[in-house]
Amino acid sequence: MKTLIRVILVFLGLLFIGGAFFLLAVNYNLVPGLAFYLPAWADENIVLGAAIGMLVLALIFILLGLRSSKKPADAIMKGSQFGEVAISITAIENLVLRVIQQTQGIKDVSRQVTFTQDGLIINVKIRVMPDVPMPGVTSELQSKIKEYVEEMTGITVHEVKVNVENIVVDQAPSTK
């Protein structure tokens, strides 16, 4: 949302808050002499309901105006002497997938890449084959992912997290 629209929304919210407090002041005769502003058909409940409605609208306007419009990065910008290069998160996730597919003993995979100020954080969920030593496979996978992504993109990999979700158990269909 553009800045001007945000400023207008916050201003309208503050205006509605002022109007709601004015209605409450007139309704409860907090400032003497303002009661003549109320029409004859407006009883105490109607004015109170209008004031609450204005406060709710004010809250909505202010929240919309102050809401953050930043969305997560779709691409990571990297500068070079010739200009900027954008590498998409999807491209980095596919680089991670390539490393995982080349690692023996891993069956299924899901991956997620997040960019922070420290560098990339790569989360990988895997299922391993039976009789595969998990400490060796996971540490090898972490180092290979880190090295390959840094070599291919030039972006620092801060952390590679591996979550072994399960062990693949091949079950033959039972025959009766």
C-alpha positions, 0 to 999 in steps of 0.5 A: 500500500502506498504511503499516502493511502496509509497516512490517510487511513491513519488520519481517518482513524484518528478523526473517527476516534475524535468523533466517537469521543465527541458523541460520548461527551455529548451523550453523557453531558460531560461538556455543558452546552453541547446537548443541543447537537443531538437530534430529538430522535437520538436517545442514549443507546443510539448515540452510544452505539454510534460511538462504539461503531466509530471506535471500531471503524477507527481501529480498522482504519488505523490497523490498515494504515499501520500494517506492514506491507513487506512480504517475504523475499521472492528473490535474493539480490546480489550485487556485482561490479556489473549490476545486480543479480536476483536469485529466486528462493525456488532456484536455491531450493532446487539446488538443494534438491539436486544435492539431496538426490545425489546423496545415497540413502535418502528417499523422500525430501522437502526443503525450505530456504529462508534468507536472513541478514546472516545468510541463508537458512536451509531446512530439509526434511528427509526420510532415510533408508533402513540400515543407513547410519544417520549421523554420517548421512546427515552431516555429509548432507549438511556440508554438501548442501552448504558447499554447493549452494555457496559455490553456485550462488555466492551467497553465504549459507548460515545454517543447514537444518536436517530433520529426519522424519522417518525411516523408509520401511519397504513392506511387501504386500501380504498374501493370504 
